[in-house]
Amino acid sequence: MPSVTIGVPVYNGESLIGQCLDCLTRQTCADIEIIVSDNASTDRTAAIVRDHASRDSRIKLICQPENIGLMGNF
């Protein structure tokens, strides 16, 4: 088990999600997992996260099948 879990709820975040994941993966605490919950985005958010996840096994993606609202996605 990683010592730290970071949750990243996102909706249509293609303009910033790559920078966010780059920042999180560069943290000094290496024993982390990053769980991105995509709230049925209609842009390239999920594709960008998948690309990052293919290069860093600490990143996990959960894609909601429909928009469940802000609080539901948290």
PQR file with spaces between the fields and no chain letter, atoms N, CA, C, O and H, PARSE charges and radii, in Angstrom:
ATOM       1  N    MET     1       0.839   -1.187    0.000 -0.4000 1.5000
ATOM       2  CA   MET     1       0.000    0.000    0.000 -0.0000 2.0000
ATOM       3  C    MET     1       0.882    1.247    0.000  0.5500 1.7000
ATOM       4  O    MET     1       1.834    1.340    0.774 -0.5500 1.4000
ATOM       5  N    PRO     2       0.565    2.189   -0.858 -0.5600 1.5000
ATOM       6  CA   PRO     2       1.283    3.461   -0.821  0.2800 2.0000
ATOM       7  C    PRO     2       0.992    4.189    0.495  0.5500 1.7000
ATOM       8  O    PRO     2      -0.061    3.992    1.102 -0.5500 1.4000
ATOM       9  N    SER     3       1.917    5.013    0.921 -0.4000 1.5000
ATOM      10  CA   SER     3       1.709    5.750    2.163 -0.0000 2.0000
ATOM      11  C    SER     3       0.796    6.959    1.981  0.5500 1.7000
ATOM      12  O    SER     3       0.225    7.452    2.954 -0.5500 1.4000
ATOM      13  H    SER     3       2.772    5.173    0.429  0.4000 1.0000
ATOM      14  N    VAL     4       0.650    7.447    0.739 -0.4000 1.5000
ATOM      15  CA   VAL     4      -0.180    8.616    0.458 -0.0000 2.0000
ATOM      16  C    VAL     4      -1.020    8.348   -0.793  0.5500 1.7000
ATOM      17  O    VAL     4      -0.504    7.899   -1.817 -0.5500 1.4000
ATOM      18  H    VAL     4       1.114    7.047   -0.051  0.4000 1.0000
ATOM      19  N    THR     5      -2.321    8.630   -0.695 -0.4000 1.5000
ATOM      20  CA   THR     5      -3.213    8.567   -1.854 -0.0000 2.0000
ATOM      21  C    THR     5      -3.682    9.977   -2.156  0.5500 1.7000
ATOM      22  O    THR     5      -4.167   10.685   -1.273 -0.5500 1.4000
ATOM      23  H    THR     5      -2.740    8.995    0.136  0.4000 1.0000
ATOM      24  N    ILE     6      -3.535   10.379   -3.407 -0.4000 1.5000
ATOM      25  CA   ILE     6      -3.961   11.708   -3.846 -0.0000 2.0000
ATOM      26  C    ILE     6      -5.134   11.530   -4.794  0.5500 1.7000
ATOM      27  O    ILE     6      -5.020   10.844   -5.810 -0.5500 1.4000
ATOM      28  H    ILE     6      -3.141    9.804   -4.124  0.4000 1.0000
ATOM      29  N    GLY     7      -6.259   12.145   -4.463 -0.4000 1.5000
ATOM      30  CA   GLY     7      -7.437   12.102   -5.317 -0.0000 2.0000
ATOM      31  C    GLY     7      -7.525   13.350   -6.172  0.5500 1.7000
ATOM      32  O    GLY     7      -7.369   14.464   -5.673 -0.5500 1.4000
ATOM      33  H    GLY     7      -6.351   12.702   -3.638  0.4000 1.0000
ATOM      34  N    VAL     8      -7.775   13.164   -7.462 -0.4000 1.5000
ATOM      35  CA   VAL     8      -7.882   14.293   -8.393 -0.0000 2.0000
ATOM      36  C    VAL     8      -9.217   14.176   -9.127  0.5500 1.7000
ATOM      37  O    VAL     8      -9.302   13.486  -10.143 -0.5500 1.4000
ATOM      38  H    VAL     8      -7.901   12.259   -7.868  0.4000 1.0000
ATOM      39  N    PRO     9     -10.264   14.845   -8.623 -0.5600 1.5000
ATOM      40  CA   PRO     9     -11.521   14.866   -9.362  0.2800 2.0000
ATOM      41  C    PRO     9     -11.399   15.868  -10.511  0.5500 1.7000
ATOM      42  O    PRO     9     -10.854   16.958  -10.331 -0.5500 1.4000
ATOM      43  N    VAL    10     -11.904   15.502  -11.687 -0.4000 1.5000
ATOM      44  CA   VAL    10     -11.742   16.390  -12.840 -0.0000 2.0000
ATOM      45  C    VAL    10     -12.925   16.256  -13.783  0.5500 1.7000
ATOM      46  O    VAL    10     -13.530   15.192  -13.909 -0.5500 1.4000
ATOM      47  H    VAL    10     -12.346   14.617  -11.833  0.4000 1.0000
ATOM      48  N    TYR    11     -13.239   17.366  -14.441 -0.4000 1.5000
ATOM      49  CA   TYR    11     -14.247   17.387  -15.503 -0.0000 2.0000
ATOM      50  C    TYR    11     -13.773   18.353  -16.571  0.5500 1.7000
ATOM      51  O    TYR    11     -13.549   19.530  -16.289 -0.5500 1.4000
ATOM      52  H    TYR    11     -12.747   18.231  -14.338  0.4000 1.0000
ATOM      53  N    ASN    12     -13.619   17.869  -17.791 -0.4000 1.5000
ATOM      54  CA   ASN    12     -13.153   18.692  -18.917 -0.0000 2.0000
ATOM      55  C    ASN    12     -11.917   19.512  -18.541  0.5500 1.7000
ATOM      56  O    ASN    12     -11.883   20.732  -18.705 -0.5500 1.4000
ATOM      57  H    ASN    12     -13.801   16.913  -18.020  0.4000 1.0000
ATOM      58  N    GLY    13     -10.915   18.813  -18.040 -0.4000 1.5000
ATOM      59  CA   GLY    13      -9.706   19.486  -17.569 -0.0000 2.0000
ATOM      60  C    GLY    13      -8.507   19.321  -18.478  0.5500 1.7000
ATOM      61  O    GLY    13      -7.369   19.378  -18.012 -0.5500 1.4000
ATOM      62  H    GLY    13     -10.942   17.822  -17.908  0.4000 1.0000
ATOM      63  N    GLU    14      -8.738   19.116  -19.770 -0.4000 1.5000
ATOM      64  CA   GLU    14      -7.615   18.838  -20.665 -0.0000 2.0000
ATOM      65  C    GLU    14      -6.562   19.937  -20.674  0.5500 1.7000
ATOM      66  O    GLU    14      -5.396   19.655  -20.951 -0.5500 1.4000
ATOM      67  H    GLU    14      -9.663   19.069  -20.148  0.4000 1.0000
ATOM      68  N    SER    15      -6.928   21.162  -20.385 -0.4000 1.5000
ATOM      69  CA   SER    15      -5.948   22.247  -20.446 -0.0000 2.0000
ATOM      70  C    SER    15      -4.967   22.214  -19.277  0.5500 1.7000
ATOM      71  O    SER    15      -3.875   22.773  -19.381 -0.5500 1.4000
ATOM      72  H    SER    15      -7.875   21.391  -20.160  0.4000 1.0000
ATOM      73  N    LEU    16      -5.332   21.570  -18.164 -0.4000 1.5000
ATOM      74  CA   LEU    16      -4.465   21.590  -16.985 -0.0000 2.0000
ATOM      75  C    LEU    16      -4.116   20.224  -16.402  0.5500 1.7000
ATOM      76  O    LEU    16      -3.198   20.133  -15.586 -0.5500 1.4000
ATOM      77  H    LEU    16      -6.219   21.115  -18.079  0.4000 1.0000
ATOM      78  N    ILE    17      -4.811   19.168  -16.790 -0.4000 1.5000
ATOM      79  CA   ILE    17      -4.591   17.877  -16.136 -0.0000 2.0000
ATOM      80  C    ILE    17      -3.175   17.348  -16.349  0.5500 1.7000
ATOM      81  O    ILE    17      -2.617   16.723  -15.448 -0.5500 1.4000
ATOM      82  H    ILE    17      -5.556   19.242  -17.453  0.4000 1.0000
ATOM      83  N    GLY    18      -2.596   17.578  -17.491 -0.4000 1.5000
ATOM      84  CA   GLY    18      -1.219   17.133  -17.732 -0.0000 2.0000
ATOM      85  C    GLY    18      -0.246   17.818  -16.791  0.5500 1.7000
ATOM      86  O    GLY    18       0.617   17.163  -16.206 -0.5500 1.4000
ATOM      87  H    GLY    18      -3.049   18.086  -18.224  0.4000 1.0000
ATOM      88  N    GLN    19      -0.372   19.124  -16.639 -0.4000 1.5000
ATOM      89  CA   GLN    19       0.492   19.871  -15.713 -0.0000 2.0000
ATOM      90  C    GLN    19       0.275   19.405  -14.278  0.5500 1.7000
ATOM      91  O    GLN    19       1.229   19.283  -13.511 -0.5500 1.4000
ATOM      92  H    GLN    19      -1.073   19.657  -17.114  0.4000 1.0000
ATOM      93  N    CYS    20      -0.970   19.146  -13.919 -0.4000 1.5000
ATOM      94  CA   CYS    20      -1.292   18.668  -12.579 -0.0000 2.0000
ATOM      95  C    CYS    20      -0.588   17.341  -12.303  0.5500 1.7000
ATOM      96  O    CYS    20       0.051   17.182  -11.263 -0.5500 1.4000
ATOM      97  H    CYS    20      -1.745   19.245  -14.542  0.4000 1.0000
ATOM      98  N    LEU    21      -0.701   16.399  -13.221 -0.4000 1.5000
ATOM      99  CA   LEU    21      -0.077   15.091  -13.030 -0.0000 2.0000
ATOM     100  C    LEU    21       1.440   15.188  -13.032  0.5500 1.7000
ATOM     101  O    LEU    21       2.102   14.490  -12.264 -0.5500 1.4000
ATOM     102  H    LEU    21      -1.221   16.529  -14.065  0.4000 1.0000
ATOM     103  N    ASP    22       2.000   16.035  -13.872 -0.4000 1.5000
ATOM     104  CA   ASP    22       3.451   16.241  -13.866 -0.0000 2.0000
ATOM     105  C    ASP    22       3.914   16.735  -12.502  0.5500 1.7000
ATOM     106  O    ASP    22       4.914   16.256  -11.967 -0.5500 1.4000
ATOM     107  H    ASP    22       1.462   16.603  -14.496  0.4000 1.0000
ATOM     108  N    CYS    23       3.192   17.681  -11.950 -0.4000 1.5000
ATOM     109  CA   CYS    23       3.533   18.240  -10.645 -0.0000 2.0000
ATOM     110  C    CYS    23       3.431   17.176   -9.553  0.5500 1.7000
ATOM     111  O    CYS    23       4.328   17.056   -8.718 -0.5500 1.4000
ATOM     112  H    CYS    23       2.380   18.070  -12.384  0.4000 1.0000
ATOM     113  N    LEU    24       2.357   16.413   -9.556 -0.4000 1.5000
ATOM     114  CA   LEU    24       2.160   15.398   -8.521 -0.0000 2.0000
ATOM     115  C    LEU    24       3.202   14.297   -8.583  0.5500 1.7000
ATOM     116  O    LEU    24       3.646   13.814   -7.541 -0.5500 1.4000
ATOM     117  H    LEU    24       1.628   16.511  -10.234  0.4000 1.0000
ATOM     118  N    THR    25       3.602   13.892   -9.772 -0.4000 1.5000
ATOM     119  CA   THR    25       4.572   12.801   -9.894 -0.0000 2.0000
ATOM     120  C    THR    25       5.995   13.247   -9.564  0.5500 1.7000
ATOM     121  O    THR    25       6.875   12.409   -9.370 -0.5500 1.4000
ATOM     122  H    THR    25       3.242   14.285  -10.618  0.4000 1.0000
ATOM     123  N    ARG    26       6.225   14.542   -9.499 -0.4000 1.5000
ATOM     124  CA   ARG    26       7.560   15.059   -9.143 -0.0000 2.0000
ATOM     125  C    ARG    26       7.717   15.329   -7.647  0.5500 1.7000
ATOM     126  O    ARG    26       8.755   15.843   -7.230 -0.5500 1.4000
ATOM     127  H    ARG    26       5.511   15.224   -9.656  0.4000 1.0000
ATOM     128  N    GLN    27       6.732   15.002   -6.841 -0.4000 1.5000
ATOM     129  CA   GLN    27       6.821   15.241   -5.404 -0.0000 2.0000
ATOM     130  C    GLN    27       7.956   14.431   -4.787  0.5500 1.7000
ATOM     131  O    GLN    27       8.335   13.381   -5.305 -0.5500 1.4000
ATOM     132  H    GLN    27       5.888   14.584   -7.179  0.4000 1.0000
ATOM     133  N    THR    28       8.489   14.924   -3.686 -0.4000 1.5000
ATOM     134  CA   THR    28       9.602   14.233   -3.040 -0.0000 2.0000
ATOM     135  C    THR    28       9.163   12.929   -2.379  0.5500 1.7000
ATOM     136  O    THR    28       9.976   12.022   -2.204 -0.5500 1.4000
ATOM     137  H    THR    28       8.181   15.777   -3.265  0.4000 1.0000
ATOM     138  N    CYS    29       7.902   12.827   -2.015 -0.4000 1.5000
ATOM     139  CA   CYS    29       7.377   11.573   -1.474 -0.0000 2.0000
ATOM     140  C    CYS    29       7.043   10.671   -2.659  0.5500 1.7000
ATOM     141  O    CYS    29       6.073   10.915   -3.377 -0.5500 1.4000
ATOM     142  H    CYS    29       7.242   13.564   -2.157  0.4000 1.0000
ATOM     143  N    ALA    30       7.837    9.642   -2.858 -0.4000 1.5000
ATOM     144  CA   ALA    30       7.654    8.772   -4.030 -0.0000 2.0000
ATOM     145  C    ALA    30       6.629    7.678   -3.787  0.5500 1.7000
ATOM     146  O    ALA    30       6.116    7.089   -4.739 -0.5500 1.4000
ATOM     147  H    ALA    30       8.624    9.444   -2.274  0.4000 1.0000
ATOM     148  N    ASP    31       6.321    7.397   -2.518 -0.4000 1.5000
ATOM     149  CA   ASP    31       5.417    6.306   -2.166 -0.0000 2.0000
ATOM     150  C    ASP    31       3.964    6.798   -2.206  0.5500 1.7000
ATOM     151  O    ASP    31       3.299    6.890   -1.174 -0.5500 1.4000
ATOM     152  H    ASP    31       6.737    7.875   -1.744  0.4000 1.0000
ATOM     153  N    ILE    32       3.490    7.108   -3.409 -0.4000 1.5000
ATOM     154  CA   ILE    32       2.143    7.670   -3.576 -0.0000 2.0000
ATOM     155  C    ILE    32       1.371    6.907   -4.639  0.5500 1.7000
ATOM     156  O    ILE    32       1.942    6.201   -5.471 -0.5500 1.4000
ATOM     157  H    ILE    32       4.030    7.033   -4.247  0.4000 1.0000
ATOM     158  N    GLU    33       0.067    7.070   -4.587 -0.4000 1.5000
ATOM     159  CA   GLU    33      -0.782    6.682   -5.711 -0.0000 2.0000
ATOM     160  C    GLU    33      -1.645    7.899   -6.029  0.5500 1.7000
ATOM     161  O    GLU    33      -2.036    8.650   -5.135 -0.5500 1.4000
ATOM     162  H    GLU    33      -0.396    7.643   -3.912  0.4000 1.0000
ATOM     163  N    ILE    34      -1.930    8.078   -7.290 -0.4000 1.5000
ATOM     164  CA   ILE    34      -2.724    9.211   -7.750 -0.0000 2.0000
ATOM     165  C    ILE    34      -3.948    8.633   -8.441  0.5500 1.7000
ATOM     166  O    ILE    34      -3.840    7.951   -9.461 -0.5500 1.4000
ATOM     167  H    ILE    34      -1.612    7.468   -8.017  0.4000 1.0000
ATOM     168  N    ILE    35      -5.107    8.914   -7.872 -0.4000 1.5000
ATOM     169  CA   ILE    35      -6.354    8.403   -8.439 -0.0000 2.0000
ATOM     170  C    ILE    35      -7.104    9.573   -9.063  0.5500 1.7000
ATOM     171  O    ILE    35      -7.538   10.490   -8.367 -0.5500 1.4000
ATOM     172  H    ILE    35      -5.194    9.468   -7.044  0.4000 1.0000
ATOM     173  N    VAL    36      -7.248    9.527  -10.376 -0.4000 1.5000
ATOM     174  CA   VAL    36      -7.972   10.564  -11.110 -0.0000 2.0000
ATOM     175  C    VAL    36      -9.375   10.052  -11.383  0.5500 1.7000
ATOM     176  O    VAL    36      -9.556    8.992  -11.982 -0.5500 1.4000
ATOM     177  H    VAL    36      -6.895    8.782  -10.942  0.4000 1.0000
ATOM     178  N    SER    37     -10.371   10.817  -10.937 -0.4000 1.5000
ATOM     179  CA   SER    37     -11.763   10.470  -11.198 -0.0000 2.0000
ATOM     180  C    SER    37     -12.306   11.441  -12.246  0.5500 1.7000
ATOM     181  O    SER    37     -12.564   12.610  -11.957 -0.5500 1.4000
ATOM     182  H    SER    37     -10.224   11.678  -10.451  0.4000 1.0000
ATOM     183  N    ASP    38     -12.471   10.937  -13.458 -0.4000 1.5000
ATOM     184  CA   ASP    38     -12.965   11.753  -14.570 -0.0000 2.0000
ATOM     185  C    ASP    38     -14.489   11.679  -14.596  0.5500 1.7000
ATOM     186  O    ASP    38     -15.068   10.604  -14.752 -0.5500 1.4000
ATOM     187  H    ASP    38     -12.261    9.988  -13.693  0.4000 1.0000
ATOM     188  N    ASN    39     -15.123   12.826  -14.444 -0.4000 1.5000
ATOM     189  CA   ASN    39     -16.578   12.919  -14.331 -0.0000 2.0000
ATOM     190  C    ASN    39     -17.249   13.013  -15.703  0.5500 1.7000
ATOM     191  O    ASN    39     -17.970   13.969  -15.987 -0.5500 1.4000
ATOM     192  H    ASN    39     -14.652   13.699  -14.317  0.4000 1.0000
ATOM     193  N    ALA    40     -17.004   12.011  -16.545 -0.4000 1.5000
ATOM     194  CA   ALA    40     -17.600   11.933  -17.888 -0.0000 2.0000
ATOM     195  C    ALA    40     -17.240   13.140  -18.750  0.5500 1.7000
ATOM     196  O    ALA    40     -18.101   13.739  -19.395 -0.5500 1.4000
ATOM     197  H    ALA    40     -16.418   11.235  -16.313  0.4000 1.0000
ATOM     198  N    SER    41     -15.967   13.481  -18.749 -0.4000 1.5000
ATOM     199  CA   SER    41     -15.503   14.612  -19.561 -0.0000 2.0000
ATOM     200  C    SER    41     -15.814   14.394  -21.038  0.5500 1.7000
ATOM     201  O    SER    41     -15.862   13.262  -21.519 -0.5500 1.4000
ATOM     202  H    SER    41     -15.268   12.994  -18.225  0.4000 1.0000
ATOM     203  N    THR    42     -16.021   15.490  -21.738 -0.4000 1.5000
ATOM     204  CA   THR    42     -16.302   15.442  -23.174 -0.0000 2.0000
ATOM     205  C    THR    42     -15.107   15.916  -24.002  0.5500 1.7000
ATOM     206  O    THR    42     -15.203   16.052  -25.222 -0.5500 1.4000
ATOM     207  H    THR    42     -15.982   16.409  -21.348  0.4000 1.0000
ATOM     208  N    ASP    43     -13.988   16.165  -23.331 -0.4000 1.5000
ATOM     209  CA   ASP    43     -12.780   16.596  -24.030 -0.0000 2.0000
ATOM     210  C    ASP    43     -11.729   15.469  -23.952  0.5500 1.7000
ATOM     211  O    ASP    43     -12.090   14.305  -23.780 -0.5500 1.4000
ATOM     212  H    ASP    43     -13.910   16.055  -22.340  0.4000 1.0000
ATOM     213  N    ARG    44     -10.478   15.797  -24.074 -0.4000 1.5000
ATOM     214  CA   ARG    44      -9.401   14.791  -24.098 -0.0000 2.0000
ATOM     215  C    ARG    44      -8.837   14.465  -22.718  0.5500 1.7000
ATOM     216  O    ARG    44      -7.757   13.882  -22.622 -0.5500 1.4000
ATOM     217  H    ARG    44     -10.185   16.743  -24.214  0.4000 1.0000
ATOM     218  N    THR    45      -9.537   14.823  -21.659 -0.4000 1.5000
ATOM     219  CA   THR    45      -9.022   14.601  -20.303 -0.0000 2.0000
ATOM     220  C    THR    45      -8.611   13.144  -20.081  0.5500 1.7000
ATOM     221  O    THR    45      -7.476   12.886  -19.679 -0.5500 1.4000
ATOM     222  H    THR    45     -10.414   15.297  -21.736  0.4000 1.0000
ATOM     223  N    ALA    46      -9.499   12.199  -20.332 -0.4000 1.5000
ATOM     224  CA   ALA    46      -9.210   10.786  -20.075 -0.0000 2.0000
ATOM     225  C    ALA    46      -8.015   10.307  -20.904  0.5500 1.7000
ATOM     226  O    ALA    46      -7.186    9.550  -20.398 -0.5500 1.4000
ATOM     227  H    ALA    46     -10.421   12.408  -20.659  0.4000 1.0000
ATOM     228  N    ALA    47      -7.912   10.725  -22.139 -0.4000 1.5000
ATOM     229  CA   ALA    47      -6.790   10.318  -22.990 -0.0000 2.0000
ATOM     230  C    ALA    47      -5.463   10.836  -22.436  0.5500 1.7000
ATOM     231  O    ALA    47      -4.453   10.131  -22.470 -0.5500 1.4000
ATOM     232  H    ALA    47      -8.585   11.340  -22.550  0.4000 1.0000
ATOM     233  N    ILE    48      -5.469   12.041  -21.938 -0.4000 1.5000
ATOM     234  CA   ILE    48      -4.247   12.625  -21.361 -0.0000 2.0000
ATOM     235  C    ILE    48      -3.852   11.859  -20.106  0.5500 1.7000
ATOM     236  O    ILE    48      -2.675   11.557  -19.905 -0.5500 1.4000
ATOM     237  H    ILE    48      -6.289   12.613  -21.911  0.4000 1.0000
ATOM     238  N    VAL    49      -4.828   11.545  -19.262 -0.4000 1.5000
ATOM     239  CA   VAL    49      -4.536   10.779  -18.048 -0.0000 2.0000
ATOM     240  C    VAL    49      -4.030    9.388  -18.408  0.5500 1.7000
ATOM     241  O    VAL    49      -3.072    8.908  -17.803 -0.5500 1.4000
ATOM     242  H    VAL    49      -5.783   11.790  -19.424  0.4000 1.0000
ATOM     243  N    ARG    50      -4.651    8.739  -19.375 -0.4000 1.5000
ATOM     244  CA   ARG    50      -4.199    7.406  -19.801 -0.0000 2.0000
ATOM     245  C    ARG    50      -2.743    7.449  -20.289  0.5500 1.7000
ATOM     246  O    ARG    50      -1.952    6.555  -19.990 -0.5500 1.4000
ATOM     247  H    ARG    50      -5.429    9.130  -19.867  0.4000 1.0000
ATOM     248  N    ASP    51      -2.406    8.489  -21.035 -0.4000 1.5000
ATOM     249  CA   ASP    51      -1.034    8.633  -21.521 -0.0000 2.0000
ATOM     250  C    ASP    51      -0.064    8.742  -20.350  0.5500 1.7000
ATOM     251  O    ASP    51       0.972    8.078  -20.338 -0.5500 1.4000
ATOM     252  H    ASP    51      -3.048    9.216  -21.279  0.4000 1.0000
ATOM     253  N    HIS    52      -0.393    9.573  -19.372 -0.4000 1.5000
ATOM     254  CA   HIS    52       0.472    9.708  -18.196 -0.0000 2.0000
ATOM     255  C    HIS    52       0.547    8.394  -17.418  0.5500 1.7000
ATOM     256  O    HIS    52       1.618    8.005  -16.952 -0.5500 1.4000
ATOM     257  H    HIS    52      -1.235   10.113  -19.382  0.4000 1.0000
ATOM     258  N    ALA    53      -0.592    7.712  -17.280 -0.4000 1.5000
ATOM     259  CA   ALA    53      -0.632    6.448  -16.546 -0.0000 2.0000
ATOM     260  C    ALA    53       0.200    5.373  -17.229  0.5500 1.7000
ATOM     261  O    ALA    53       0.758    4.500  -16.563 -0.5500 1.4000
ATOM     262  H    ALA    53      -1.462    8.027  -17.659  0.4000 1.0000
ATOM     263  N    SER    54       0.285    5.430  -18.551 -0.4000 1.5000
ATOM     264  CA   SER    54       1.092    4.439  -19.268 -0.0000 2.0000
ATOM     265  C    SER    54       2.577    4.622  -18.975  0.5500 1.7000
ATOM     266  O    SER    54       3.370    3.697  -19.153 -0.5500 1.4000
ATOM     267  H    SER    54      -0.168    6.139  -19.092  0.4000 1.0000
ATOM     268  N    ARG    55       2.943    5.804  -18.532 -0.4000 1.5000
ATOM     269  CA   ARG    55       4.347    6.094  -18.216 -0.0000 2.0000
ATOM     270  C    ARG    55       4.640    6.075  -16.719  0.5500 1.7000
ATOM     271  O    ARG    55       5.804    6.067  -16.317 -0.5500 1.4000
ATOM     272  H    ARG    55       2.299    6.555  -18.388  0.4000 1.0000
ATOM     273  N    ASP    56       3.593    6.068  -15.890 -0.4000 1.5000
ATOM     274  CA   ASP    56       3.795    6.088  -14.438 -0.0000 2.0000
ATOM     275  C    ASP    56       2.712    5.230  -13.785  0.5500 1.7000
ATOM     276  O    ASP    56       1.541    5.608  -13.767 -0.5500 1.4000
ATOM     277  H    ASP    56       2.648    6.075  -16.217  0.4000 1.0000
ATOM     278  N    SER    57       3.107    4.083  -13.254 -0.4000 1.5000
ATOM     279  CA   SER    57       2.144    3.130  -12.702 -0.0000 2.0000
ATOM     280  C    SER    57       1.461    3.613  -11.424  0.5500 1.7000
ATOM     281  O    SER    57       0.531    2.964  -10.946 -0.5500 1.4000
ATOM     282  H    SER    57       4.058    3.776  -13.269  0.4000 1.0000
ATOM     283  N    ARG    58       1.898    4.722  -10.871 -0.4000 1.5000
ATOM     284  CA   ARG    58       1.251    5.265   -9.669 -0.0000 2.0000
ATOM     285  C    ARG    58      -0.060    5.967   -9.988  0.5500 1.7000
ATOM     286  O    ARG    58      -0.842    6.266   -9.085 -0.5500 1.4000
ATOM     287  H    ARG    58       2.653    5.250  -11.260  0.4000 1.0000
ATOM     288  N    ILE    59      -0.307    6.235  -11.279 -0.4000 1.5000
ATOM     289  CA   ILE    59      -1.517    6.953  -11.696 -0.0000 2.0000
ATOM     290  C    ILE    59      -2.591    5.954  -12.087  0.5500 1.7000
ATOM     291  O    ILE    59      -2.353    5.057  -12.895 -0.5500 1.4000
ATOM     292  H    ILE    59       0.328    5.993  -12.012  0.4000 1.0000
ATOM     293  N    LYS    60      -3.771    6.114  -11.509 -0.4000 1.5000
ATOM     294  CA   LYS    60      -4.937    5.276  -11.819 -0.0000 2.0000
ATOM     295  C    LYS    60      -6.060    6.190  -12.308  0.5500 1.7000
ATOM     296  O    LYS    60      -6.208    7.312  -11.823 -0.5500 1.4000
ATOM     297  H    LYS    60      -3.964    6.843  -10.852  0.4000 1.0000
ATOM     298  N    LEU    61      -6.838    5.713  -13.254 -0.4000 1.5000
ATOM     299  CA   LEU    61      -7.944    6.494  -13.811 -0.0000 2.0000
ATOM     300  C    LEU    61      -9.260    5.775  -13.571  0.5500 1.7000
ATOM     301  O    LEU    61      -9.395    4.585  -13.854 -0.5500 1.4000
ATOM     302  H    LEU    61      -6.718    4.802  -13.647  0.4000 1.0000
ATOM     303  N    ILE    62     -10.220    6.510  -13.049 -0.4000 1.5000
ATOM     304  CA   ILE    62     -11.595    6.032  -12.932 -0.0000 2.0000
ATOM     305  C    ILE    62     -12.441    6.950  -13.812  0.5500 1.7000
ATOM     306  O    ILE    62     -12.462    8.164  -13.605 -0.5500 1.4000
ATOM     307  H    ILE    62     -10.111    7.477  -12.820  0.4000 1.0000
ATOM     308  N    CYS    63     -13.135    6.377  -14.788 -0.4000 1.5000
ATOM     309  CA   CYS    63     -14.003    7.173  -15.672 -0.0000 2.0000
ATOM     310  C    CYS    63     -15.455    6.930  -15.287  0.5500 1.7000
ATOM     311  O    CYS    63     -15.953    5.808  -15.377 -0.5500 1.4000
ATOM     312  H    CYS    63     -13.118    5.392  -14.956  0.4000 1.0000
ATOM     313  N    GLN    64     -16.121    7.980  -14.863 -0.4000 1.5000
ATOM     314  CA   GLN    64     -17.544    7.875  -14.557 -0.0000 2.0000
ATOM     315  C    GLN    64     -18.301    7.738  -15.878  0.5500 1.7000
ATOM     316  O    GLN    64     -17.992    8.452  -16.832 -0.5500 1.4000
ATOM     317  H    GLN    64     -15.716    8.891  -14.791  0.4000 1.0000
ATOM     318  N    PRO    65     -19.282    6.843  -15.957 -0.5600 1.5000
ATOM     319  CA   PRO    65     -20.013    6.643  -17.217  0.2800 2.0000
ATOM     320  C    PRO    65     -20.938    7.812  -17.562  0.5500 1.7000
ATOM     321  O    PRO    65     -21.292    8.016  -18.723 -0.5500 1.4000
ATOM     322  N    GLU    66     -21.320    8.568  -16.545 -0.4000 1.5000
ATOM     323  CA   GLU    66     -22.118    9.787  -16.764 -0.0000 2.0000
ATOM     324  C    GLU    66     -21.717   10.798  -15.706  0.5500 1.7000
ATOM     325  O    GLU    66     -21.142   10.440  -14.678 -0.5500 1.4000
ATOM     326  H    GLU    66     -21.032    8.402  -15.601  0.4000 1.0000
ATOM     327  N    ASN    67     -22.022   12.055  -15.961 -0.4000 1.5000
ATOM     328  CA   ASN    67     -21.670   13.115  -15.009 -0.0000 2.0000
ATOM     329  C    ASN    67     -22.495   12.921  -13.740  0.5500 1.7000
ATOM     330  O    ASN    67     -23.725   12.963  -13.770 -0.5500 1.4000
ATOM     331  H    ASN    67     -22.490   12.346  -16.795  0.4000 1.0000
ATOM     332  N    ILE    68     -21.799   12.709  -12.627 -0.4000 1.5000
ATOM     333  CA   ILE    68     -22.462   12.465  -11.352 -0.0000 2.0000
ATOM     334  C    ILE    68     -22.412   13.679  -10.425  0.5500 1.7000
ATOM     335  O    ILE    68     -22.736   13.581   -9.242 -0.5500 1.4000
ATOM     336  H    ILE    68     -20.799   12.674  -12.602  0.4000 1.0000
ATOM     337  N    GLY    69     -22.014   14.795  -10.961 -0.4000 1.5000
ATOM     338  CA   GLY    69     -21.945   16.023  -10.184 -0.0000 2.0000
ATOM     339  C    GLY    69     -20.642   16.155   -9.426  0.5500 1.7000
ATOM     340  O    GLY    69     -19.904   15.186   -9.246 -0.5500 1.4000
ATOM     341  H    GLY    69     -21.750   14.876  -11.922  0.4000 1.0000
ATOM     342  N    LEU    70     -20.378   17.362   -8.990 -0.4000 1.5000
ATOM     343  CA   LEU    70     -19.117   17.676   -8.316 -0.0000 2.0000
ATOM     344  C    LEU    70     -18.911   16.827   -7.069  0.5500 1.7000
ATOM     345  O    LEU    70     -17.882   16.164   -6.937 -0.5500 1.4000
ATOM     346  H    LEU    70     -20.978   18.149   -9.136  0.4000 1.0000
ATOM     347  N    MET    71     -19.865   16.838   -6.163 -0.4000 1.5000
ATOM     348  CA   MET    71     -19.708   16.104   -4.909 -0.0000 2.0000
ATOM     349  C    MET    71     -19.648   14.591   -5.135  0.5500 1.7000
ATOM     350  O    MET    71     -18.879   13.896   -4.471 -0.5500 1.4000
ATOM     351  H    MET    71     -20.701   17.377   -6.270  0.4000 1.0000
ATOM     352  N    GLY    72     -20.438   14.089   -6.051 -0.4000 1.5000
ATOM     353  CA   GLY    72     -20.394   12.660   -6.359 -0.0000 2.0000
ATOM     354  C    GLY    72     -19.040   12.233   -6.882  0.5500 1.7000
ATOM     355  O    GLY    72     -18.580   11.130   -6.584 -0.5500 1.4000
ATOM     356  H    GLY    72     -21.062   14.654   -6.591  0.4000 1.0000
ATOM     357  N    ASN    73     -18.401   13.079   -7.650 -0.4000 1.5000
ATOM     358  CA   ASN    73     -17.109   12.752   -8.232 -0.0000 2.0000
ATOM     359  C    ASN    73     -15.986   12.799   -7.196  0.5500 1.7000
ATOM     360  O    ASN    73     -14.946   12.166   -7.378 -0.5500 1.4000
ATOM     361  H    ASN    73     -18.775   13.974   -7.893  0.4000 1.0000
ATOM     362  N    PHE    74     -16.191   13.544   -6.117 -0.4000 1.5000
ATOM     363  CA   PHE    74     -15.216   13.550   -5.036 -0.0000 2.0000
ATOM     364  C    PHE    74     -15.246   12.214   -4.325  0.5500 1.7000
ATOM     365  O    PHE    74     -14.495   12.005   -3.373 -0.5500 1.4000
ATOM     366  H    PHE    74     -17.036   14.058   -5.970  0.4000 1.0000
